[in-house]
Amino acid sequence: MTVYFKAFDVGWLRIEADDDAIVRIDYSDQAEPSDDMTPVVEQCIRELSEYFKGERQNFDVKLNPEAGGTDFQQSVWKELRKIPYGETISYKTLAERISGSNYSRAVANANGKNPISIIIPCHRVIASNHTLGGYTGGLDKKKLLLDIEGQ
């Protein structure tokens, strides 16, 4: 497992990868010593840099969020990847897409456990009343990401 720290517009990100895929991206308060950069981490950093410059809307780097999480959480994370760049949906709509019913709280909980922030766009999910709702990285970071995407 490779762990790499890199500063972006949203602050420090901790990027974790296995041999050929990103398994986790978390916010970090500060940088710590990084492992040697692998090709998949290098690709991830390049794509994130392009995203923050407004030059990338979709990510090509291979992801492996299945390394953890329940079947339900994984279904939420899979559905999150279908939300187009520059668009938002409500927790209720996301719940309806997954289960056909209103499990908004369960979806919000799974959303908050998203292991690959930004690339799996949990920041695109907002409350039904069009407020930001919550965000593991903090509402300031969620607002910045939505601003980058023109929301």
Buried (B, 14 or more C-beta within 10 A) or exposed (E): EBBBBBEBBBBBBBBBBBEEBBBBBBBBEEEEEBEEBBEBBEBBBEBBBEBBEEEBEEBEBEBBBBEEBEEBBBBBBEBBBEBEBEEBBBBBBBBBBBBEEEBBEBBBBBBBBBBBBBBBBBBBBBBEEEEBBBBBBEEEBBBBBBEBBEB
